[in-house]
Amino acid sequence: MGHGGNVIAELTTDHREVEELFGKIEALPSGHKDRKLYADQATMELVRHSVAEEAYLYPAVRRHVANGDALADKELEDHARAEQIMKDLEGCAADDAEFDRLVGMLMSEIREHIADEEDNLFPRLSEACPADALDELGDKVRQAKKTAPTRPHPSAPDQPPMNKLMAPGAGLVDRVRDALAGRGKPG
């Protein structure tokens, strides 16, 4: 899928890509080894996406949208729940009894989060924020995803400025670990 455009277009493209990975997981029988591969790929995408949202989208929501603090806080709570599920899932093999339960919880949590963002947060931000600011946010989100972590770090800071300082270092370490383990790549 093509990336580009303003922050809403960029993040919506991410949502579709994660949904496609969820569909691949659901299409395979319980215990199939590729379910873990797709779950790892989804986790990698979700973590990069979340880090970028926390660094740029939610601060913009706080600045531009009426009741933005409450909206952003709710989204951060959603991220925290999903990140803990991803951390628990990280240690499970596809044939582990917990895998199906955790991946089901993750898909449910993320689908609810996506619906909330697309039906509520994105339209409100689009209305309240100037188009050039949305375009600039899209560029910042794309840049942030390039250096963001690829593994869940539930105890990492989720608000500026500390999240912007910590994410690139954690991202580098995660990408080295991913490369050494072959994580997210077909076996």
Order of alpha helices (4+ residues) and beta strands (2+ residues): alpha-alpha-alpha-alpha-alpha-alpha-alpha-alpha
